[in-house]
Amino acid sequence: MIGGYRNHYTDGRSTTTVLPLIGDPWEALVRTRMGTTSANLFRRASLLSAGGWDKGLRSSQDYDLLFRMLKKGSSPVWGDGICCEVLKRSKGSISRTDARANWLRYLDLRLAMRDHLRVFDPDGQAGNIAIADQHLFMAIRVLSKHDRQAAFDAFDRMLPRGFVPELNRATTRTYLSAFRWLGFRAAERMSNFISGLSK
């Protein structure tokens, strides 16, 4: 069962609630809206069929497992409520240790998801492939804060030629204009410069 959860933060941020994106499991997977380790329950047979948890991964273990389970044909049962409370520590958690490597793992896993959909059902999954590209882009932008060159390399390697980002809170009209006219590298440099001025 895929459940929702509530995050509590030790650094003073407001509590956030994350509910699963009920419906298309591939869209939920790509959007990182398929629960979290402590909110989900797994059938033992499905877990074992997918090869179980990859203990060698330092992060993204839950979505790596969910990806492998979906590839094996598992069908999720959706819960529409909060299944657990998660305490997000400001230090010491996996997600706070080596952010650069965590984002690279996140990107590699989302790239594998997108490429699987391209092979598995390129026409039927066209919408989810486009969503995956947008999520790759947003993760590449976060990686840019930790390693700009790795982000530039990831953009070139992972996104299709002619990719255009969506307008959202993080990708403003100004950013999109810079991206359209100057390209990703220049848009990122400009964005980082403006962010530096506001600090």
N, C-alpha and C positions, 0 to 999 in steps of 0.2 A: 504494500500500500504506500502511495506517495502522499505525504502529509505536509501541512504548513507548520511554521515555527515562528517564534518571536525572539528577536535578538535584544539582549540587554548589554550595554557597553559600560566598561569600567572607567572610560575616559570622559564620561559626562554627556556623551551624545544621547539623543532621544531614542527611546525604544522603537524598533521597527518590526513590523509584521510582514512575513513573506509567505504568501499562499501559492500553492502549485497552480500552474497554468493548465487548467483542466481541459482535456480535449485531445489534440494531436500530440502524442508523446514525442515525436521528433522536434516539433516546434518548442515544446517545453524543455527538451534537452538542450537544444541550441541556445535558448534564451536563459539557461541556468535557472529554470523555474520548475525543477523536478524534485523538490524537497532538499533535504540534507541528510547526512548520515544518521543523526539521532532522531529524525522525524519519519524515516522510512522503515517499513518492515518488508522483509524478503522471504519468499518461499525458498526453503533449503535446496530443493531440486533445481530451481532456476539459478540460484546463486552458484551452485556447483557446476551446472552446465556451462555457465559463462566463465568458469575458471576461478571464481572467488575474488577476494580482494587482492590487488597487486601490492604486496608489502614493500616492494622496492621503490614505489613512488613516494616522494616527499610531500606532495600536495596533489589535489584533484583526484584523489582516490575514489570518491563517491561517484563523480560523473564519468570517470573511466569505467567503473563497474556498470553503471546504468547504460552506458553506450554499448558495452559488450553484451549486456542482457537484451537490449532492444535488437541488436544484430542477430541474436539467437532466437528471436521471435517472441520474447516475453511481452505480455500485455499488462500494463499497469492498471491497478485499481486506484481510483483517486479518492482522497479524503478532502473534505472541504473545510476542515477546522484546524485549530492549532493542536499539534501533537506533542510539542515539547517547547521548553524555554532554553535558550542558548545564551551562555555568558560569554561575551566577546572580550577577552583580555587585551589590554593595550600592549603587553609585552609577553614574550614566551610562547605564544601559539605558533603553529606551523605557518599560518597565513602572514604572520608578522616577521618571520625569519627568512632572510634572503628573498626579498620581494622580486628582484629581477628574475631569479630562477623560477619562482612560482608563476610569474606572468608568462615566461617562456613555455612552461609546461601547460598552462592554461591555453595558450595560443596553439601549441602543437596538437592538443586534444581537440580543440574546436576545428582546426584544419582537417584533422582525420575525420571528424563528423561530417563536415561539409563535403569532403572528397568521397566519403562513403555514399552520401545522398546523390552526388553527381553520377556515380556508377550504378547504384541501386535502382534509382527511378528519377532520372534527370528531368523529365517532363512533369510527372506528378509531384515532385518535390521542389519545383522551381521556386516557389515562394519561400520555403525553408532554406534553400540554398542562398537566396538573396538576404534573408535574415541572418544567416551564418556569416555572410560577407560583412554585414554591418557590425555584427558583434566582434568579428576579428578586428575590424578597423578600430572600434572603441578600445579594445584590449591593447592594440598596438599603440594607441595614444597614451594609455596608462604606462605601458612599458617605456615609452619615450621619456617619462619623468625619471626613470631609473637608469636607462641606457639608450641614449638617443640613436647611436649607430646601429644597435641591435634592432631598434624599432624601424629604422629606415630599411634595413635588410629584410625584416619580416614583411614590411609593406610590399616591397618588390617581389618577394618570393610567394606571398600568400594571397594577394588580392588580384583579381583579373584586370587586365588592361582596360582602361576606360571606367574603372570603378568611380562612383560618385557617392560621397557620404550623405546620409539623411540629415535634415535639419532637426536638432533637438536641443535640450538645455546645454549640453556640453559642446555641441557643434553649432555655433551661432552663425548668423548670416554673414558676419564679417569674416569668420573663419572659412566658411564655404566659398566666399568670393576669393579669398587668398588661395584656397586650395584649387579652385577652378582656373585662376589666372597664373599662379606661380608654382603649383604642385605641392605635394605633401611635405617635402622637406622644408620649403620656405614657409608654408603655413604653420608648421610646428614651431619653427624658430620664432616667427612673429608672435604666436600665441604664448610661448614661454617668455619672450621679452615683455609682453604686456602684463603677464602674470607677475613677473618680477617687479614691475613698476608699481603694482598695486599692493605689494607687501610692505 
